[in-house]
């Protein structure tokens, strides 16, 4: 089940996809792809550190839910994809 986060349309916030406990010892994330549903904006490049991929998101329309996916490939040639849901609403 996807994690769900509330976001104000005026907020610019960071969201983390954490694979640190899933990765095997000395395994690293080789590539990552972020897919942001239309209506949200990714104002900067995502980052990765110690198995955690962080993406910054802005925008959105109140009353709209958005999916954001992060797909990775590891140094051991494993792949995984996780999706979060951003519920846009005025606070």
N, C-alpha and C positions, 0 to 999 in steps of 0.2 A: 504494500500500500504506500502511495506517495505521501511524503511529508507535505503539510499544508501550512502556508505562512500568510498572514495578513499584511498588506502594504498600502499605505496612502499613495495616491497618484503623484503627489509632489515629492515623495521621499526618494532618495538615491541610497540604496542599501546593498550590503554584501550578503551573499548566501553561499554556504559551504556544502560541498559534496565530499564526505569523509570516507575514504577507503582504507585508512591507516590500519584498522584492525582486520581487514579483509586480506590485505597484501601479505604474502609470505615473507619470511625473513630475507632481507636484502633485495626483495623484488621492488621495482619502482614503476611509476607511471611513465610510459614512453610517449604516448600521444593522448590527446584529449580533444573532444569536439563538443561544443556547447550549442544547443539548438533552442532558440528563444522564440516562443509563439508570437506572431505578429500582434502589435499593440503595446508590447513592452520594448524597451530599448536597453541594449548592453553598451553603456557609454565608454567603457574601457576594456582592455584585454583581460581575459581571465588569467589567474595565476595558479601555480601548483607548488606546494611545499609539504614534504613529509607525508605524502599520500592524501592531502586535502586540496581539492580544486575549489577555488573561490571565484565567484562571478558577481559583478556589480550590475544592478538592474535599476532602471528608472522608468517613469511614465505609467501608463495604464489608464483604463477607463473604470470609474467606480461601478461596482456591480458586475464586473467581468472577472472570470477566473482564467488564468494563463498557465500553461504547462511549460516548464523549462527542463530540458534533458541534458545530461552530461554523459557522454560515452567515452570510455577509456580503453586503451590497450596497454598491457604491462610488458616489462622486460622479459617475462616468462611466456609471452604470446597469449595471455588470457585477455578476454574482453568482458566488459560489463557496462550496463547502462542503467542510470537511475534518473528518475523524474521527480521534480517537486511541483507543487501547485501554488501559485501566487493568487490570493484572493484580494482584488483591488477594491478598497473601500475608503471613504472619507472617515477620519477619526473624529 
